């Protein structure tokens, strides 16, 4: 669309976003009075070594105590100075070390209308989240121009839709796999249309993404039914009260969707560009080019998916290795879910390449040279 090629309009919108972003950051730095929970800002910290604790397998960890002085930033006790004691382990796995400048949510306990003690509930993180969001929007807009801003819009729309899907499952008890599959179609349409516009290459990418998602869903169901759940350790999802397989397959569908959309739009856009440059290019040459392009992006996208899933368990992996778990047991007992998700998603990426080539050539068949 021509409106998205107007540089003056983009600069105007981008300028507004910068002003709004800065205003939002300033607001979150000064929004303490909007919270009912008491907020304090640390003004002084004294650390003191207490002892060394034997954790496991000969591993030792030092324990420290902090005496914290903090100023209350909201409520009826605003500007009062309070003292807080905080104990933490050096590794900070289950507790935290605080520093001057940190803002914390606390609970105050009173005796004779005076504050007798204070307990820490957690960090006030909203300003950091806002800084990240504003930075993300401005950077993606600077690099991607209008398309970058539209991709941000698609992300926020998809977040709302994702929430609605989970809500329907939780409240109406609608099948989660069905909701995830329907959601993947909606996500694909919104994301690809906003970023690439309404055209043949977008249509091709949407169809290719949906077909690929359907195939990996079907493959996942077949594998689970044939193996009767053996080999996949659903015990790692033991905190869930709902059927494991539904959530597991939904994770595969939605987790692999981004990579599959990326592959499908890359293939369809590349083939579209080749046809625009050479109107007489043959189907055979287009097919060969499509597979060459697919091979170039396949390796990187498979690795992206692998690291995305496996890195979700870094914290647990660290604990497992510290407790002497062998790699064999780790793969079979502890990260079988992550490996299965990664491998199934990788299959979806590989299948997307020929599917995208076939769908694109089918849509552009008229006018192509069949030699």
VOGUDREN-364102 format. One record per residue (C-alpha): x, z, y; residue number from 1. Coordinates in nm, 2 decimals. Layout:
N
     xx     zz     yy   i
      X      Z      Y NUM
...
//
This chain:
371
     xx     zz     yy   i
   0.00   0.00   0.00   1
   0.13  -0.09   0.35   2
   0.04   0.25   0.49   3
   0.31   0.40   0.27   4
   0.57   0.16   0.41   5
   0.52   0.28   0.77   6
   0.84   0.47   0.86   7
   0.71   0.60   1.19   8
   0.41   0.76   1.01   9
   0.64   0.91   0.75  10
   0.86   1.06   1.01  11
   0.56   1.21   1.19  12
   0.42   1.36   0.86  13
   0.77   1.48   0.76  14
   0.82   1.65   1.10  15
   0.48   1.83   1.06  16
   0.59   1.95   0.71  17
   0.92   2.09   0.85  18
   0.73   2.29   1.11  19
   0.47   2.41   0.86  20
   0.74   2.50   0.61  21
   0.94   2.70   0.86  22
   0.63   2.88   0.99  23
   0.53   2.97   0.63  24
   0.88   3.11   0.56  25
   0.87   3.32   0.88  26
   0.52   3.44   0.78  27
   0.63   3.56   0.44  28
   0.91   3.75   0.59  29
   0.66   3.95   0.81  30
   0.35   3.98   0.59  31
   0.40   4.33   0.47  32
   0.08   4.46   0.63  33
  -0.13   4.23   0.41  34
  -0.03   4.42   0.10  35
  -0.21   4.73  -0.02  36
   0.08   4.83  -0.23  37
   0.36   5.01  -0.04  38
   0.67   4.80   0.04  39
   1.01   4.94   0.12  40
   1.34   4.78   0.24  41
   1.66   4.93   0.11  42
   1.90   5.04   0.39  43
   2.16   5.23   0.19  44
   2.27   5.25  -0.18  45
   2.52   5.49  -0.35  46
   2.62   5.40  -0.71  47
   2.75   5.67  -0.95  48
   2.87   5.62  -1.31  49
   2.68   5.84  -1.56  50
   2.80   5.77  -1.91  51
   2.87   5.50  -2.17  52
   2.61   5.43  -2.44  53
   2.66   5.29  -2.79  54
   2.41   5.00  -2.82  55
   2.47   4.82  -3.15  56
   2.75   4.68  -3.37  57
   3.01   4.87  -3.17  58
   2.89   4.72  -2.84  59
   2.91   4.98  -2.56  60
   2.74   4.97  -2.22  61
   2.80   5.17  -1.90  62
   2.50   5.35  -1.74  63
   2.49   5.40  -1.36  64
   2.27   5.59  -1.12  65
   2.17   5.47  -0.77  66
   2.06   5.70  -0.49  67
   1.87   5.46  -0.26  68
   1.76   5.52   0.10  69
   1.47   5.29   0.20  70
   1.24   5.23   0.50  71
   0.87   5.19   0.44  72
   0.74   4.87   0.59  73
   0.36   4.91   0.57  74
   0.08   5.15   0.54  75
   0.02   5.49   0.69  76
   0.38   5.59   0.62  77
   0.53   5.29   0.79  78
   0.89   5.34   0.92  79
   0.94   5.66   0.72  80
   1.27   5.69   0.53  81
   1.24   5.78   0.16  82
   1.49   5.85  -0.11  83
   1.47   5.68  -0.45  84
   1.67   5.74  -0.77  85
   1.73   5.44  -1.00  86
   1.91   5.44  -1.33  87
   2.04   5.11  -1.47  88
   2.27   4.97  -1.75  89
   2.56   4.74  -1.65  90
   2.41   4.45  -1.84  91
   2.07   4.49  -1.66  92
   1.88   4.36  -1.97  93
   1.59   4.61  -1.93  94
   1.65   4.76  -1.59  95
   1.79   4.64  -1.25  96
   2.05   4.72  -0.99  97
   1.93   4.70  -0.64  98
   2.13   4.63  -0.32  99
   2.09   4.68   0.05 100
   1.83   4.44   0.20 101
   1.61   4.42  -0.11 102
   1.24   4.47  -0.05 103
   1.06   4.65  -0.33 104
   0.70   4.74  -0.43 105
   0.69   5.12  -0.48 106
   0.44   5.39  -0.56 107
   0.47   5.71  -0.35 108
   0.36   6.05  -0.47 109
   0.26   6.31  -0.22 110
   0.25   6.69  -0.21 111
   0.09   6.87   0.08 112
   0.05   6.53   0.25 113
   0.43   6.47   0.24 114
   0.61   6.22   0.02 115
   0.76   6.41  -0.27 116
   0.89   6.12  -0.49 117
   0.89   5.74  -0.51 118
   0.89   5.51  -0.81 119
   0.99   5.14  -0.81 120
   0.74   4.89  -0.94 121
   0.94   4.57  -0.87 122
   1.08   4.32  -0.62 123
   0.88   4.16  -0.34 124
   0.96   3.80  -0.43 125
   0.71   3.59  -0.23 126
   0.96   3.49   0.04 127
   1.20   3.35  -0.22 128
   0.92   3.16  -0.39 129
   0.81   3.01  -0.06 130
   1.16   2.91   0.03 131
   1.20   2.73  -0.30 132
   0.87   2.55  -0.26 133
   0.94   2.45   0.10 134
   1.29   2.33   0.00 135
   1.15   2.13  -0.30 136
   0.89   1.96  -0.08 137
   1.13   1.87   0.20 138
   1.41   1.75  -0.03 139
   1.18   1.53  -0.25 140
   1.02   1.39   0.07 141
   1.36   1.32   0.22 142
   1.48   1.13  -0.09 143
   1.16   0.98  -0.21 144
   0.98   0.92   0.12 145
   0.60   0.87   0.07 146
   0.64   0.84  -0.31 147
   0.82   1.17  -0.32 148
   0.54   1.34  -0.12 149
   0.28   1.18  -0.34 150
   0.46   1.31  -0.65 151
   0.44   1.66  -0.50 152
   0.07   1.61  -0.44 153
   0.03   1.51  -0.81 154
   0.21   1.82  -0.92 155
  -0.02   2.05  -0.73 156
  -0.33   1.87  -0.85 157
  -0.20   1.89  -1.21 158
  -0.14   2.27  -1.17 159
  -0.51   2.31  -1.07 160
  -0.63   2.09  -1.36 161
  -0.40   2.28  -1.60 162
  -0.55   2.61  -1.49 163
  -0.90   2.47  -1.54 164
  -0.81   2.36  -1.90 165
  -0.67   2.70  -1.99 166
  -0.98   2.87  -1.83 167
  -1.21   2.65  -2.04 168
  -1.03   2.75  -2.35 169
  -1.03   3.12  -2.27 170
  -1.39   3.14  -2.14 171
  -1.57   2.87  -2.33 172
  -1.35   2.87  -2.64 173
  -1.32   2.49  -2.64 174
  -1.06   2.35  -2.88 175
  -0.72   2.38  -2.71 176
  -0.57   2.07  -2.88 177
  -0.86   1.86  -2.76 178
  -0.83   2.00  -2.41 179
  -0.46   1.94  -2.40 180
  -0.51   1.58  -2.51 181
  -0.78   1.52  -2.25 182
  -0.56   1.69  -2.00 183
  -0.26   1.47  -2.08 184
  -0.47   1.16  -2.01 185
  -0.58   1.31  -1.67 186
  -0.22   1.41  -1.59 187
  -0.09   1.06  -1.67 188
  -0.36   0.89  -1.46 189
  -0.31   1.11  -1.16 190
   0.07   1.13  -1.16 191
   0.14   0.76  -1.24 192
  -0.13   0.63  -1.01 193
  -0.02   0.84  -0.71 194
   0.35   0.75  -0.76 195
   0.33   0.39  -0.86 196
  -0.01   0.28  -0.72 197
  -0.29   0.09  -0.88 198
  -0.14  -0.21  -1.06 199
  -0.06  -0.35  -1.40 200
   0.27  -0.16  -1.45 201
   0.09   0.17  -1.38 202
  -0.19   0.07  -1.62 203
   0.06  -0.02  -1.88 204
   0.24   0.31  -1.84 205
  -0.08   0.51  -1.87 206
  -0.19   0.33  -2.19 207
   0.16   0.37  -2.34 208
   0.17   0.74  -2.26 209
  -0.17   0.81  -2.40 210
  -0.10   0.62  -2.72 211
   0.24   0.80  -2.76 212
   0.08   1.14  -2.71 213
  -0.19   1.06  -2.96 214
   0.07   0.96  -3.22 215
   0.28   1.28  -3.18 216
  -0.04   1.49  -3.20 217
  -0.13   1.31  -3.52 218
   0.22   1.35  -3.66 219
   0.22   1.72  -3.58 220
  -0.11   1.78  -3.75 221
  -0.01   1.58  -4.06 222
   0.33   1.77  -4.09 223
   0.16   2.11  -4.05 224
  -0.11   2.02  -4.31 225
   0.14   1.88  -4.56 226
   0.38   2.16  -4.54 227
   0.11   2.43  -4.52 228
   0.29   2.59  -4.23 229
   0.61   2.65  -4.43 230
   0.94   2.60  -4.25 231
   0.78   2.67  -3.91 232
   0.81   3.04  -3.82 233
   0.49   3.11  -3.63 234
   0.59   3.48  -3.65 235
   0.78   3.42  -3.32 236
   0.44   3.38  -3.16 237
   0.32   3.71  -3.31 238
   0.20   3.84  -2.97 239
  -0.07   3.57  -2.96 240
  -0.42   3.66  -3.08 241
  -0.54   3.30  -3.11 242
  -0.46   3.05  -3.39 243
  -0.09   2.96  -3.37 244
  -0.11   2.59  -3.46 245
  -0.35   2.50  -3.18 246
  -0.12   2.65  -2.91 247
   0.19   2.51  -3.09 248
   0.05   2.15  -3.09 249
  -0.07   2.19  -2.73 250
   0.29   2.29  -2.63 251
   0.42   1.97  -2.79 252
   0.15   1.75  -2.62 253
   0.21   1.89  -2.27 254
   0.58   1.96  -2.31 255
   0.66   1.61  -2.40 256
   0.42   1.44  -2.16 257
   0.66   1.43  -1.86 258
   0.94   1.26  -2.06 259
   0.70   1.02  -2.22 260
   0.55   0.92  -1.88 261
   0.90   0.87  -1.75 262
   1.00   0.64  -2.03 263
   0.68   0.44  -2.02 264
   0.69   0.38  -1.64 265
   1.06   0.30  -1.66 266
   1.00   0.03  -1.92 267
   0.69  -0.12  -1.76 268
   0.86  -0.12  -1.41 269
   1.18  -0.28  -1.54 270
   0.99  -0.55  -1.73 271
   0.77  -0.61  -1.42 272
   1.08  -0.65  -1.21 273
   1.23  -0.90  -1.45 274
   0.91  -1.10  -1.45 275
   0.90  -1.10  -1.07 276
   1.26  -1.22  -1.05 277
   1.22  -1.49  -1.31 278
   0.87  -1.63  -1.36 279
   0.98  -1.85  -1.65 280
   1.15  -1.57  -1.85 281
   1.05  -1.58  -2.22 282
   0.88  -1.31  -2.42 283
   1.18  -1.29  -2.65 284
   1.42  -1.22  -2.36 285
   1.18  -0.97  -2.21 286
   1.15  -0.79  -2.55 287
   1.52  -0.77  -2.59 288
   1.57  -0.65  -2.23 289
   1.30  -0.39  -2.29 290
   1.47  -0.25  -2.59 291
   1.81  -0.25  -2.41 292
   1.66  -0.05  -2.13 293
   1.49   0.18  -2.37 294
   1.81   0.25  -2.56 295
   1.98   0.34  -2.23 296
   1.72   0.60  -2.13 297
   1.64   0.72  -2.48 298
   1.95   0.93  -2.53 299
   1.93   1.11  -2.20 300
   1.55   1.18  -2.23 301
   1.58   1.32  -2.58 302
   1.86   1.55  -2.46 303
   1.65   1.66  -2.16 304
   1.37   1.75  -2.40 305
   1.61   1.93  -2.64 306
   1.77   2.14  -2.37 307
   1.43   2.22  -2.21 308
   1.29   2.37  -2.52 309
   1.61   2.54  -2.66 310
   1.71   2.69  -2.32 311
   1.38   2.87  -2.30 312
   1.52   3.10  -2.56 313
   1.86   3.17  -2.41 314
   1.78   3.54  -2.35 315
   1.67   3.58  -2.71 316
   1.97   3.38  -2.84 317
   2.21   3.61  -2.66 318
   2.05   3.92  -2.82 319
   2.05   3.75  -3.17 320
   2.42   3.67  -3.15 321
   2.50   4.02  -3.03 322
   2.32   4.15  -3.33 323
   2.53   3.94  -3.58 324
   2.26   3.68  -3.66 325
   2.42   3.38  -3.83 326
   2.36   3.02  -3.71 327
   2.18   2.94  -4.04 328
   1.94   3.23  -4.00 329
   1.90   3.15  -3.63 330
   1.79   2.79  -3.70 331
   1.56   2.88  -3.99 332
   1.41   3.21  -3.87 333
   1.43   3.24  -3.50 334
   1.43   2.90  -3.32 335
   1.25   2.69  -3.57 336
   0.96   2.65  -3.32 337
   1.19   2.53  -3.04 338
   1.36   2.29  -3.27 339
   1.03   2.16  -3.41 340
   0.90   2.10  -3.05 341
   1.21   1.93  -2.95 342
   1.22   1.70  -3.25 343
   0.85   1.61  -3.23 344
   0.88   1.54  -2.86 345
   1.19   1.32  -2.93 346
   0.99   1.12  -3.18 347
   0.73   1.07  -2.91 348
   1.00   0.94  -2.67 349
   1.14   0.70  -2.93 350
   0.79   0.56  -3.01 351
   0.71   0.52  -2.64 352
   0.97   0.25  -2.61 353
   0.82  -0.02  -2.84 354
   0.47   0.09  -2.74 355
   0.55   0.04  -2.37 356
   0.71  -0.30  -2.43 357
   0.42  -0.42  -2.64 358
   0.15  -0.30  -2.39 359
   0.34  -0.44  -2.09 360
   0.38  -0.78  -2.26 361
   0.02  -0.78  -2.37 362
  -0.10  -0.72  -2.01 363
   0.13  -0.99  -1.87 364
   0.09  -1.23  -2.15 365
  -0.08  -1.50  -1.94 366
   0.18  -1.70  -1.77 367
   0.47  -1.59  -1.99 368
   0.69  -1.84  -2.17 369
   0.65  -1.77  -2.55 370
   0.98  -1.94  -2.64 371
//
